[in-house]
Amino acid sequence: MGSPARQPGAAPVSFHLTVAGAAAESKVRPRRGGYQEMKVRTSCVGLRNLLQGLSYSVRYYSKHSCFQTVCIYSKMKPKQCCILDCSGSTCTHRTLPPGSILPWRCFSCKVSCLCEDKPGTNQWFLMQSEDGVKQEGTKIPSKRKQNASITSDLSYKNLLKSEQENWNDISARYKAMTKRIQERLEELHDKYTFNLESPRIRFGENVYFEENGCIFLSKADDVDEENGDILFSTEGLGFSDAFIQRIRISPDQRYMAISLKSENSEEATCVVMKLGHFPVVEKVIPSVFSFEWAANDLLYYTSQKNLKCQNVFMTTFTNQKHTKLVYTEQDARFFVDIHCTKDRRFLTINSNSKTTSEVWLVDCRHPFKSPALVQARIKGVVYHIEHRNDELYILTTYGEPAEYKLMKAPVAASGKENWQLVYALEKKTKLVDLEMFSEHCVMFLKNAGHLYLNVISFVSHSVQSIKLPTWACEFELESQPEHTTSACYFQLTSPVHPPKRFAYSFKENNLIEQAVQEVPIITNCHTTRLLAKSKDETLVPITVFHNMNSKELHRKPLLVHVYGAYGIDLNMSFKEDKLMLIEEGWILAYCHVRGGGELGLSWHKDGCRHNKLKGLHDLKACIMLLHKLGFSQPKYTALAAASAGGVLAGALCNTAPELVRAMVLQAPFVDVLNTMMKTHLPLTIEEQEEWGNPLADEKCMKYIKSYCPYQNIKPQCYPSVFITAYENDQRVPLTGVLRYVQKLRKAALDHASGTSEKGNSIPNIILDIRASGSHCDSSWEDSLNEVARHLAFLNKELEVCHLQHCSKPCK
């Protein structure tokens, strides 16, 4: 329902939708969010987006030619791609109210990215006319500012070079152990990763599928790449450095739209193919985020620039080709995408901030008519749309309590005054995903750490609740057949359990475990669910995994995971490195602190903006409870966090460094105050709903300053820290990470030189800056190396060495 993807950290976006044209969907992460641990890269599909800011799907990167994904994603190995630039077209911006529908405006089909300025074109430069008079509308910077800018740029480059040289010197000490870990992870990958069918898109007797960067057409009774016709090849058409992100087939199967993306880019390129005996490239559209077919030869798409998506276009492929601007969003806090209802009756134009949304409908029977507004945006109300039997089904936070409810209204009278309640969630229940069928609606839920299915029958008006296996921690909804299908397919997984396939049969009203893959069953891992009492006595869930054969747990190494932002759950999908740690005697703990989404929307609200410190109090309470119950002790405890999780990890490092011995941080957001003061950054305004606006509110500035990791560094005994950052990261500025590392090192050195305590030592504070990879995707090799380096660091710091073939003790 609604859109297949949400932009940075945004609020929920829409129902999970798998229409006849759906296939591989790539990921867009929250600005400082989302990107968690090895070989798992987020994917923006479905209601998962809607409910926690973006959708997660496990992506297993194969070392053999392609990656495999447990869900509906492409299996082509991502490589670096050169995204095409848009034309130099310009347009005059009009002042319109937020979310205005623009009158039809025709442009040449060459102007496919109207209003998308090239990098830098939105800035004023030094310009003079031939007679020496300054031209109107220009701004001439002073020579002092120019010199300061040049000096700053040189300082940054020198610091970057210095850090890279420092890492090259330090990395030698971890080389041997890193290699052993890499070898072990490759063994586990080969043992536990299995080949899944690539996504199938079925139209009658025709089936479209993707294998190794090629898209094939085959007959339904003989689906095989050897018997299929090749419609598209990334290498054959000059896109060898890209991976396939999404596929959409037009209703009459004459056209196919594909988005291509690289691991180092936030933007995708849409390639439209005209199918037939000899498929040809009909159009290439750069900087595209989402797209859907409204009719046989009519494609709607959204354009993306600097992590923002605010314009919707339609382009035709008739004899008179033209492109029109359909919709524009004037509010910088909102992100726009489009989706298609599962019955293909409507396209939905979804404009969402983190707390508010608005939807416009494009009738696919009359696609040239202006979009119709469902309900004007109401501050604090989120809603998303599906369609069934001439009624709109609305997933919304409207009404009390402010959690998600399923409501419905007639298409012709869609305002909130006509919304009728269909189903409301129980308190502290997280709606993870939702799938609409012709006679049923399936809700995927979390409650008290356990997973459930709630199946709503539109025929009998009943609700059936099914509790899923206790070991399961994560859902992955599969690509569903047509909405008239008789079953709903999905997979269950946990950090230490490979995905297992299930189906819910609507006819039999029961859960069916599908044929078991040839993968060894994990039987030696025990799962424990705990509740820690936070500072304000709120109970905070913890999920703990440990080897059942382990003795003296208080002496075992403990790896704690935290995130706590954007309403996003901790990623608890299967990862080979987590299984390796369990086999080697480690304890894994996942702290579901406030700010995340594990207990519903209120759990997120209670940990954002002026409540951020609650997440820090929750994390402290969780680690202290683990130690109290005998799960390890401080000198054997490490903390892992990524992106926005770096806020809580860095804050803990400042306020209670004695609780952990080491930290590993991935692209951490550690300079909150300075970043939120810079409104020229692409996501700052949008993220004020998560962190607050320090420029407009002095109390907000003081509050952010009270927990911001960078602002609160002081001379004291810090744990050792390993940080991985990325040169091309658009979401977490590298400059902030560099400042943080420099200041942290100085504080640790000042403390060590100013105290005479026996045994006092300077912690290792390591920064590994990667030229490849980003907040988006990493290749199998990069992901493997990154995690191996992290684990080698932790084994050294915690003085544990349980890896096989390790003949020397860790120092």
Protein Blocks (a to p, Z undefined) as FASTA:
>chain_A
ZZfbdcehiacfbdcdddfkbccddddddfkgoiacehiacddehjklmmnopacddddd
dfehpacdedjbdfbdcdddddddddfbdcddddddehiacddddddfklmmghiacehi
lpccddddfkopacehiacddfklmmmmmmmmmmmmmmmmmmmmmmmmmmmmmmmmmmmm
mmmmmmmmmmmpccdddddddehjbccddeehiacdddfklgcfklpccfbdfklnopam
bccfbdcddfklpaccdddddfkbcbdcdddddedjbdcdfbdcehifbdcdfbfklccd
dddeehiafbdcdddfbfbdcdddfbdcfbfkbccdddddfklmaccdddddfkbccddd
ddfklmmbccddfbdcdehiacddddeehiacdddfedjdfbdddddddfklmcfklpcc
fbdcdehiacfbdcddfkbccddddeehiacdddddfklopacdddddfkbcbdcddddd
dfkbcbdcdddddfklccddddddfklopacddddddddddfkbccdddddddfkopacd
ddddddfkbghkllpccddddehighiacdfbdcfklmmmmmnopacdddddehiamnoj
klmmmmgcjlmmmmmmmmmmmmmmmmmnopajfklcccddehjlmmmmmmmmmmmmmlpm
bdcdehiafblmlmmmmmkbmklmmmmmmnopfklmmklmmmmmmmomklmgccdddddd
dddddfklcklcfklmmmmmmmmmmmmmmmmmmpccehiacddddddddfegcfkbccfk
lmmmmmmmmmmmmmmmnopafbghiabdcZZ
